[in-house]
Amino acid sequence: MIKIAALTVQFGGIRPLDELDAEFAAPICGLIGPNGAGKTTLLNVLSGFVAPVKGTIVVNDTPLLSLSPRRRVGIGLRRTFQQELVVDELTAMENIQAVADHVSADRASARREVASALDFVGLAERRNALGRQLNLFERRMVEIAKTLIGRPKVILMDEPGAGLNEAETERLRRLLVELPSAFDAQLVLIDHDADLIASLCMETLVLDFGRRLAMGPTRAVLDDPDVRRAYLGRD
Amino acid sequence: MIDLRNIDIGKIELRKAALIRLIDMAEAIRCFGTAAAARLLSAAGTEITPAIRAVAIVAVIGVVSAVIALTCGGFWLSNFTQAYCMSLAILGCALLYGQLGLVSLCQWALVGAGGWVSLRVYHSIHPPFFVTMLAGGVGASLIGMFWGLPALRMRGLYLALVTLMLAGAFQTLVIVTSFPVGGPGFLGQVGASGNDRISMARPIFAASDTGYFLFVAAVTLLCIFLVEAHRRSKPGRAWALIRKSEQMAIAAGVRIVFYKAWAFALSGFLAGIAGALLAGLFGQLDASAFPTTNSIVIFIGTLLGGYEVWLGAFLGGVLTRFIPALLIDLNVNTNVGFIIFGAALLFALRDPLGLGGQLSILAERFYKQLVGHLRESLKAKAAP
């Protein structure tokens, strides 16, 4: 459960987030909005990379803003980035092991968690392939597997489907729908693919110019005339 | 003359049967060996495993060092010993640049710092050479970690300039204070005549020039293994994440400051060991041998040799010492070396893998072809 109240971020004269109130309670929540709406800024605030000038964030009853980015990882916050960041010189397994080195309780659980994450994303067979030998879908899967290590509680994904074709997006959708129950974690998803968001997310927050345009059950939100005008570009 | 009437046919038959059994057994062992080798090769795969890499490191350094030890003496043996020390310094520089993308231009100053600490420790308590050497490594490691503090905030050109300034500061300091030579006080200096200078002793088992060269080669080998062990374990993976993206590394729970400091400490340790080995080679160190420009030469050697593989550091060290030594041998001004290095850098710009990287790729291809060929031929032999 993520509770956000009066969250404001200011860069000079620009406010990427402006008095934002929101509550993510569903196992899979969506975060959508036009370019520049403040979606990635919100993820950066949640991760601790951007400090807000005002507001509070509480994740599973823990006030987040007083914690360093590393402490946030310690309480189970994980994230992926818009650009996939798989290290070319490391194998798929080593890329995931690199996270386990720092977040798993001990070596035995690290081994177990890496194997389980590889299995979940379907890369067990390709675990020894170097990062540079993986295709885009496999690299995205490595990125997702990295977030599954060390008992995650909240996973933030920034456009995990970017660049994937229709079949791959469908495989991604089937994977993500299983994720909250398989790993007992809440998933917050940014994506421009409205169909992916509609089929996955129970709740969705729509941002526009840093403000909350709508929030609620995804279907209702996507049918909202204001949302359709601002985001989907049609009435 | 053999009397045929005395021959026991039964015994001959027995011996014949035993011989046939022996031949059968030998054939069975050959077939079994072939099949086992085929199975082994098939299980080994064509990937370069850490064990194969370790064998390659030992083989290359072992063979090259043996050839040098058997064929060189005097001037060239001394230069190759220095080249191996240079390789250690480049190994540290390559670690920072290859693993974290950090340009450090104070590596030769750290070699000097390691030499200074090892001489200071030697003249104070006369410990065994290993202790002196480790003291030099640890001393330079601490200094390297301290000098690496700017790297926590800086990268690229700014970090390069700051570290170059530090190298300049060391050069000035060491010219003023000089290296300890066994005199009284902290600085350990003697009178102007210099007659009371005490030389640092080499290890007893490596007192000769050839013995000391082989000792330096063994230390170089150990240091390469130390770096390889880091690259393939937790710190290496953390460095890889940091180099890819610091934000991503933080999101993965990596302690950025700790792992950067670790890299600087390890790089300084290697430079310090090199300094101690140089002190052991000459018995004393001369302040004029630690100009700031040598730190730039080390970085050039890092690029020429290639910073992603151990072979790059080894070749970089040998090249950057071999070329000036050759120029001295040919009575050519050693500054011509800078022109040669400059021209060679054009090659490095064109191919960032460097000489070591290129050779490693070739060796990997050759190994894969060889294993594939052997596997096929053994399979054919093992087939009924």
Interface residues (C-beta under 8 A of the other chain):
Chain A: S47 G48 F49 P69 R70 V73 G74 R78 R79 F81 L85 V87 E89 L90 E94 Q97 A98 V99 D101 H102 V103 N128 K146 G150
Chain B: E47 K234 R237 A238 A240 L241 R243 K244 S245 Q247 M248 I250 A251 A252 G253 V254 R255 E308
